[in-house]
Amino acid sequence: MNSHTTDRAKVDTYTRTCLTIIAVLLTVLIVGLWADGVPAARPAGAAAEGFGNAAKQRKAMIEAQQKTNAKLDALMGLLRSGEVKVRLAGKPDGERDGHDAQAP
C-alpha cells in the first residue's frame, strides 16, 4: 500500500510542476502582449490607408476595368468600321523565317 502512495505522490509532483511551468509561461505571454499592445486595438482610421484596405483596392480595380472596357469599345468600333489597315513589320519582300511567302 505504501508504494502506491509513493507512486501517486510522484505523479502529483510531476503534474504540479508541469502545470506551474505552463502557468508561468502563460503569464509571461499575457504580460508581453499587454506591454506591446494588441494589434487589433488600433484606431479605426489606421486600417483605412495602404495595405489591407479591401474597399479601396476593389474601387481601384473597378476603375481600371472600366478604363479597359472603354478602350476595348473604341477598338471594337474601329474594327467594325472597316478603317483598320494592317502593316506587317519585319523582314522585307514577303520573307518569313527563311522561307518564301509563296507556296510551291
FISE-469458 format. One record per atom (N, C-alpha, C, O, CB): x, y, z; residue in one letter. Coordinates in pm, whole numbers, plus 50000, padded with zeros to 5 digits. Atoms other than C-alpha are relative to their C-alpha. Glycine has a CB too. Example, Ala and Ser with C-alpha at 12.3 -4.5 7.8 and 13.67 -1.06 7.14 Angstrom:
500894988150000A 512304955050780A 500905012050000A 501945011850066A 499015000350125A 499184988149994S 513674989450714S 499235010950073S 499745022050090S 500415004649858S 
//
This chain:
500824988250000M 500005000050000M 500875012550000M 500505022749941M 499074999950119M 499104988649987N 502885023150078N 500615003849865N 500795015749838N 501104996950101N 499414997150131S 504405020049727S 498985006949910S 499355015149826S 500514987149934S 501064993650079H 501045030049574H 499915014950035H 499725023249946H 498644993150023H 500054986149954T 501035062049778T 501235007649949T 501115019349913T 499925000750154T 498784993650048T 504645069649676T 499915002749850T 500325013449805T 501224991250031T 500184998150144D 503845064849302D 499045011649972D 499255019749881D 499484987149934D 500994989350018R 500835087649335R 500625013650034R 500315023549969R 498754997550088R 499334987649962A 502965114049506A 500955004649891A 501085016649866A 500764998250133A 499104996550110K 505495112749219K 499215005849883K 499625015749823K 500814987649955K 500834995250110V 502755117248960V 499455013850034V 499435022749950V 498864990249970V 500534987049958D 501215145649157D 501075010749996D 500795022049955D 499424999050140D 498914990250003T 504595162949190T 500335003749855T 500545015549824T 501254994450071T 499724997450140Y 505265159348817Y 498905008549937Y 499195018149865Y 500154986749923Y 501144992550056T 501785171948725T 500015014350051T 499805023649974T 498674993250036T 499964986449943R 502075201548961R 501135008149941R 500985020149916R 500144999450152R 498854993050058T 505495210348821T 499685004549857T 499965015849819T 501264991050001T 500364996550138C 504225209348462C 498965011249997C 499095020649919C 499454987649925C 501034989749996L 501145229848546L 500555013550045L 500125023949996L 498874995850092L 499364987649954T 503275255548730T 500805006549887T 500745018649868T 500914997350121T 499214994750112I 505605259248431I 499075005849893I 499355016549839I 500904988949938I 500964995050099I 502625263148195I 499395013150046I 499245022549967I 498894989649975I 500594987749946A 501075289348423A 500985011649992A 500595022849959A 499544998050145A 498994989550007V 504345309048437V 500185004649856V 500275016649830V 501364995150058V 499844996350141L 504735308048057L 498805007849950L 498965017549875L 500224987549914L 501194992450040L 501145319448005L 500005014050059L 499595023549993L 498744992650044L 499924986849938T 501695347948249T 500985008949924T 500705020649899T 500414998850147T 499014992450078V 504805358948060V 499425004049865V 499635015349821V 501294991749980V 500614997050129L 502895357047731L 498975011150013L 498965020349931L 499354987449943L 501034989849980I 499985377647863I 500625013650030I 500175023749977I 499054995950113I 499334987249969V 502285404248009V 500675005749876V 500655017849855V 501044998050113V 499364995350124G 504205405947680G 499005005849903G 499265016249842G 500744988749934G 501044994750089L 501025410447478L 499445013150053L 499175022349975L 498884989949983L 500544987849940W 499745436647719W 500995011749984W 500585023049958W 499684997750149W 498994989550010A 503045455947708A 500135005249857A 500315017249836A 501364994850049A 499884995950140D 503205456447326D 498735006349946D 498775013749848D 500374988149914D 501284995150051G 499565464947283G 499474990149899G 500224985049816G 500155014049937G 500625009750089V 497165442747098V 499905006349861V 499415017549849V 498594995750052V 500044994250135P 497495447846717P 498585003649955P 498415013049877P 500614990349902P 501374997350041A 493705446946676A 499435012450068A 498345016950033A 499124988050028A 500514988649925A 493345476246916A 500465013349939A 500595023250010A 500454999150145A 499624987550067R 494435502046657R 498785008849980R 497655003949983R 500684997049864R 501134991250031P 492295532446586P 499344995749869P 499984989749783P 500465014849992P 500765004450117A 489615526746324A 500575005749870A 500524998949768A 498545004050014A 499464993850120G 491255550646075G 501354994549959G 501794997149847G 500125014750020G 498675005050031A 494605532646090A 499964989749888A 500904988949808A 500644993950124A 500095010350103A 493435504145866A 499485005749868A 499434998649768A 499104988750046A 500594994250120A 491935528245613A 501055003349894A 500675005849779A 499235012550036A 498954996450095E 495285535345445E 500834987949964E 501104979350047E 500895010950058E 499015009850044G 497525512845238G 499524985849998G 498374982949963G 501175000950086G 500235014450006F 497695475445268F 498854995950090F 498745000450203F 501264992450039F 501085005349920G 494615457545387G 498695007349984G 497705003650047G 500395000250140G 501254992750021N 492015482445266N 499314994149878N 499544998349765N 500265015449982N 500625007450110A 489855459245059A 499075008849917A 499005007349795A 499234988050055A 500944991450074A 487275485644967A 500745009149902A 500295011049789A 499175008550099A 499214991150086K 489915509144827K 500604992149882K 500644997049769K 501125006950081K 499435008450106Q 491555480644632Q 498934996149898Q 499194996349778Q 500644987450061Q 501095003550092R 488205469644486R 499615011749912R 499385010149793R 498784995250077R 500354988050077K 487405505244381K 501035002649891K 500665005949778K 499895012350094K 498944997950100A 490775508544205A 499914989649888A 500124992949772A 501394999450066A 500125010450102M 490265475244026M 498815002749908M 498905000749787M 499854986350066M 501194997050081I 486775485443910I 500285011549904I 499875011149788I 498805003450090I 499654988750087E 488105518643776E 500914995549886E 500744999849772E 500675011150082E 499095005050104A 490895500543588A 499234991649898A 499504992449778A 501144991750063A 500805008050092Q 488385476043441Q 499125008749911Q 498935005749794Q 499144990050077Q 500834990850080Q 486145504543328Q 500835006849891Q 500365008749779Q 499355010550090Q 499124993950101K 489095521243151K 500324989849890K 500324993349772K 501315005150066K 499715010450098T 489985488242982T 498804997549910T 498944995949789T 500434987050070T 501225002050079N 486375483442872N 499795011349900N 499375009049787N 498794998750091N 500154988650091A 486305518542724A 500984998849883A 500615001749769A 500235013450075A 499035001850108K 489485511242526K 499584988849906K 499734989949784K 501394997050059K 500475011050084L 488075478242404L 498815004149914L 498715000149799L 499634987950086L 501144995050078D 484845495342296D 500475008549883D 499945007349773D 499055008050089D 499464991750108A 486855520642095A 500654991349893A 500504994049773A 501025010250055A 499345009050095L 488885492741934L 498964992149920L 499114990349799L 500934990450075L 501065007350070M 485755472741851M 499295009049899M 498945004649789M 498984994350101M 500614990750094G 484215503741692G 500875002249878G 500375002949766G 499735013350068G 499064998450110L 487325508441480L 500004987749910L 500014988949788L 501415002750054L 500015012350079L 487295472041372L 498694998649921L 498724994149807L 500204987950091L 501305001150067R 483565473241283R 499875010049886R 499165007549789R 498885002150099R 500094989950105S 484025504641076S 500754995949874S 500465001049766S 500535013350050S 499245004450116G 486485487240846G 501155009349965G 501755007949858G 499104998649881G 498944990350028E 489005515540868E 501374995350050E 502305003350057E 499665013350063E 498745005149948V 491745493441003V 500874995549886V 500434988249798V 499764988450099V 499035004350099K 494845489040791K 501144993450075K 501674998950172K 500515012049911K 498975007749933V 497385463040888V 501275000449919V 501264997749799V 499544985550023V 498695000350064R 501065466540807R 500874990550079R 500944991550201R 500645014249990R 499095009249934L 503495438840884L 501395006150001L 501875010949898L 500004986349930L 498644994949988A 506865449741007A 500924988050019A 500544978350086A 500145010350118A 499085011249984G 509845427040987G 500844998449877G 501415008149825G 499244987250029G 499155003050115K 511635410140701K 499355005349872K 498145003849853K 500264984849989K 500554994350124P 511225427340361P 499674989449896P 500084977849906P 500985010049941P 500315008050119D 509835412840039D 499304986850031D 499544976949963D 501274997249924D 500825011849974G 507485387640195G 500744988150057G 500174977250061G 499344996049878G 499265011349945E 510195365840350E 499594998150146E 499495007650223E 501535002249987E 500325003249861R 509245348040669R 500804987850041R 500754977549973R 498484997450018R 499265011149944D 511505325740871D 500884992749900D 501064980549909D 499054990350061D 499095006350097G 513855319240579G 499264993249885G 499924987349799G 500874989950070G 500775006250107H 511025306840353H 499375011149915H 499125022149964H 498914990450057H 500694990450087D 509465324340057D 498545000750041D 498004991350098D 500124995949849D 501394998349965A 505985338140105A 499094991949910A 497964988849949A 499635014649993A 500855007350094Q 504695319139801Q 500164984950024Q 501254980050053Q 500355003749853Q 499965014649985A 503805282439826A 500494993849871A 500254999649765A 498614994450039A 499505006550123P 505465258239578P 498904994649916P 499164988949810P 500944989050034P 
//
